[in-house]
Amino acid sequence: MDRQIKKKYWTKQRLFLYGGGGLVVLLLWSFIFADKRSKLNVEKEKITISQVTKGTFDEYISVTAVVHPLKTIRLDAIEGGYVARKFIEGGSMVKAGDSILRLENQRLMMDFVNRETEMYRLINELQNTRLRLKQDRFALEKTLSDLDYQVDQAKDLFERNHKLFKDKVVAEQEYLRTKREYERLARQREIEVKSQDYQLENARTQIEQLEGPSPGRSATFPS
C-alpha cells in the first residue's frame, strides 16, 4: 500500500538560499554602518592614561644622520712628522695655548742634535781662542818689553858715542855702528807694535765670527 511522504520545508536549496541571502545582508550592513576609522592594537602595559591639560607638546623622532661641523679649521705644521700622542679628541673645544698633538720627526731631532753638537764645538773653540789670545798677548807683551830694553840700551850707547864722537874720542865707524843699531831696534819696535795690533784685530774678528752676528754683543779681550 502506498504511503504519503511529507515534503520537508528546510531543504538544502532553501538553506543555501536563505544563508547566502543573510550573508549578503550582513556584508552590506557591515560595509554601510561599520566603523571605518583606523585602529592600532597596542599592549595594555604600554598605555599611559593621564588628565588632558594645555601645554607644550614635545615629540621625539629617532633619525639616523651624519653631523657635519658648522666650521672646520685645519692646522698645518711647519715641520712634518708622525703623531706620537693626541691630547684632545676631535670635536672638543680648545682655547689658545692648548696642546692638541705631539709630532715627532727623527730627521729634525737628528738635525737638532747635530746643531747642538756644533754649538758646543763652537763654544769650545771660542774659549780656546780667547785663551790663546790671552797667552799670545802675554807673549807679545814680553817680546815688546825685551825689545824696549834693547832699544833703551842702544839709545844710551848711541847718545854716549855721539858725544864722544864730537870730542873725537871714538872713531866714526864705532859711532855709525851704534847709530845704525839704535835705528834698527827702533824700527823693529815699530814693526812689532804693528804686528801685535794686527794679531789683536785678527783675534777679534775670529771671536766675532764664532760668536755670530748679534746686535748689542761686544767681545772682551785681554788688555
C-alpha positions as CSV (number, residue, x, y, z in Angstrom):
1,M,0.0,0.0,0.0
2,D,1.3,3.4,-0.9
3,R,2.3,5.8,1.9
4,Q,2.2,9.6,1.5
5,I,5.6,11.2,2.1
6,K,5.6,14.7,3.6
7,K,7.7,17.2,1.8
8,K,10.4,18.8,4.0
9,Y,10.3,22.6,4.3
10,W,14.0,23.2,5.1
11,T,15.7,21.7,2.1
12,K,19.4,22.1,1.2
13,Q,18.5,24.5,-1.5
14,R,16.3,26.6,0.8
15,L,19.0,26.6,3.5
16,F,21.7,27.6,1.0
17,L,19.4,30.4,-0.4
18,Y,18.5,31.8,3.0
19,G,22.0,31.5,4.3
20,G,23.5,33.2,1.2
21,G,20.9,36.0,1.4
22,G,21.7,36.6,5.1
23,L,25.4,36.7,4.4
24,V,24.9,39.3,1.7
25,V,22.7,41.4,4.0
26,L,25.3,41.1,6.8
27,L,28.1,42.2,4.4
28,L,26.1,45.2,3.2
29,W,25.3,46.1,6.8
30,S,29.0,46.0,7.8
31,F,30.0,48.0,4.7
32,I,27.4,50.7,5.3
33,F,27.4,51.1,9.0
34,A,30.8,49.7,10.1
35,D,33.4,52.0,11.8
36,K,35.9,52.9,9.1
37,R,38.4,54.6,11.5
38,S,42.0,53.3,11.6
39,K,42.9,51.2,14.6
40,L,46.2,50.3,16.3
41,N,46.5,47.4,18.6
42,V,48.9,48.0,21.5
43,E,49.7,46.3,24.7
44,K,47.9,47.5,27.7
45,E,51.1,47.8,29.8
46,K,52.4,50.4,27.3
47,I,49.5,52.7,27.6
48,T,49.7,55.7,29.9
49,I,46.5,57.5,30.9
50,S,46.6,60.9,32.4
51,Q,44.5,64.1,32.6
52,V,44.3,66.2,29.5
53,T,46.0,69.6,30.1
54,K,47.0,72.5,27.8
55,G,50.8,72.9,27.3
56,T,53.8,72.4,25.0
57,F,53.7,69.1,23.1
58,D,57.1,67.5,22.6
59,E,57.6,64.8,20.0
60,Y,60.9,63.0,19.7
61,I,61.7,61.2,16.4
62,S,64.8,58.9,16.2
63,V,66.6,59.7,13.0
64,T,69.9,58.2,11.7
65,A,72.0,61.0,10.2
66,V,75.6,62.3,9.8
67,V,76.5,65.5,11.7
68,H,78.8,67.9,9.8
69,P,80.7,70.7,11.7
70,L,79.5,74.3,11.0
71,K,83.1,75.5,10.8
72,T,86.3,73.5,10.1
73,I,89.8,74.8,10.9
74,R,92.7,72.9,9.5
75,L,96.2,73.3,11.2
76,D,99.3,72.8,9.1
77,A,102.6,72.0,10.9
78,I,105.7,73.8,9.7
79,E,107.7,70.6,10.1
80,G,106.2,67.3,9.1
81,G,106.3,64.1,11.2
82,Y,104.1,61.4,12.7
83,V,101.7,61.8,15.6
84,A,103.3,60.5,18.8
85,R,100.5,61.5,21.1
86,K,97.0,63.0,20.8
87,F,96.0,65.2,23.8
88,I,92.5,66.3,22.6
89,E,89.8,64.3,20.7
90,G,88.2,65.6,17.6
91,G,85.3,68.0,18.1
92,S,86.5,69.1,21.6
93,M,86.5,72.8,22.5
94,V,90.0,74.3,22.7
95,K,91.5,77.6,23.7
96,A,94.7,79.4,22.9
97,G,97.7,77.6,24.3
98,D,96.2,74.1,24.5
99,S,98.3,71.2,23.2
100,I,96.5,69.2,20.5
101,L,99.1,66.9,19.1
102,R,102.7,66.0,19.7
103,L,104.6,65.4,16.5
104,E,107.9,63.6,16.2
105,N,110.4,63.9,13.4
106,Q,113.5,61.8,13.6
107,R,115.3,63.8,10.9
108,L,114.5,67.0,12.8
109,M,115.7,65.5,16.0
110,M,119.0,64.4,14.4
111,D,119.4,67.9,13.0
112,F,118.8,69.4,16.4
113,V,121.4,67.0,18.0
114,N,123.9,67.9,15.2
115,R,123.3,71.6,15.7
116,E,123.7,71.2,19.5
117,T,127.0,69.4,19.0
118,E,128.2,72.1,16.6
119,M,127.2,74.7,19.1
120,Y,129.3,73.1,21.8
121,R,132.2,72.7,19.4
122,L,132.0,76.5,18.6
123,I,131.8,77.3,22.3
124,N,134.9,75.2,23.0
125,E,136.7,76.8,20.0
126,L,135.7,80.3,21.2
127,Q,137.1,79.5,24.7
128,N,140.3,78.1,23.2
129,T,140.6,81.2,21.0
130,R,140.2,83.5,24.0
131,L,142.7,81.5,26.0
132,R,145.2,81.5,23.0
133,L,144.6,85.2,22.5
134,K,145.4,85.9,26.2
135,Q,148.5,83.7,26.0
136,D,149.7,85.4,22.8
137,R,149.1,88.8,24.4
138,F,151.3,87.9,27.3
139,A,154.0,86.6,24.9
140,L,153.8,89.8,22.8
141,E,154.0,92.0,25.8
142,K,157.1,90.1,26.9
143,T,158.6,90.4,23.5
144,L,157.8,94.2,23.4
145,S,159.3,94.6,26.9
146,D,162.5,92.9,25.8
147,L,162.7,95.0,22.7
148,D,162.1,98.2,24.7
149,Y,165.0,97.2,26.9
150,Q,167.3,96.7,23.9
151,V,166.1,100.0,22.3
152,D,166.9,101.8,25.6
153,Q,170.4,100.3,25.7
154,A,171.1,101.0,22.1
155,K,169.8,104.6,22.6
156,D,172.1,105.2,25.6
157,L,175.1,103.8,23.7
158,F,174.3,105.9,20.7
159,E,173.9,109.1,22.6
160,R,177.1,108.4,24.5
161,N,179.1,107.6,21.4
162,H,177.6,110.7,19.7
163,K,179.1,112.9,22.4
164,L,182.4,111.0,22.3
165,F,182.5,111.3,18.5
166,K,182.1,115.1,18.8
167,D,185.0,115.1,21.2
168,K,186.9,112.8,18.8
169,V,187.3,110.2,21.5
170,V,185.7,107.3,19.5
171,A,186.2,106.5,15.8
172,E,183.5,107.4,13.3
173,Q,183.0,103.7,12.4
174,E,182.1,102.9,16.0
175,Y,179.7,105.9,16.2
176,L,177.9,104.9,13.0
177,R,177.6,101.3,14.1
178,T,175.9,102.3,17.3
179,K,173.6,104.7,15.4
180,R,172.6,102.0,12.9
181,E,171.9,99.5,15.7
182,Y,169.7,102.0,17.6
183,E,167.8,102.9,14.4
184,R,167.3,99.2,13.6
185,L,165.9,98.4,17.0
186,A,163.6,101.4,16.9
187,R,162.2,100.3,13.5
188,Q,161.9,96.8,14.8
189,R,159.9,98.0,17.7
190,E,157.5,99.9,15.4
191,I,157.1,96.8,13.3
192,E,156.4,94.7,16.4
193,V,153.7,97.1,17.6
194,K,152.0,97.0,14.2
195,S,152.3,93.2,14.2
196,Q,150.7,93.0,17.6
197,D,147.9,95.3,16.6
198,Y,147.2,93.1,13.5
199,Q,147.2,89.9,15.5
200,L,144.8,91.5,18.1
201,E,142.5,92.6,15.3
202,N,142.6,89.2,13.7
203,A,141.7,87.5,17.0
204,R,138.8,89.9,17.5
205,T,137.5,89.0,14.0
206,Q,137.8,85.3,14.8
207,I,135.9,85.7,18.1
208,E,133.2,87.8,16.4
209,Q,132.7,85.1,13.8
210,L,132.5,82.4,16.4
211,E,130.0,84.4,18.5
212,G,127.9,85.1,15.4
213,P,126.2,88.4,14.4
214,S,124.2,89.6,17.3
215,P,123.1,93.2,18.0
216,G,124.5,94.7,21.1
217,R,127.1,92.0,21.6
218,S,130.6,93.0,22.2
219,A,133.7,90.8,22.6
220,T,136.0,91.3,25.6
221,F,139.7,91.0,25.1
222,P,142.6,90.8,27.5
223,S,144.5,94.1,27.8
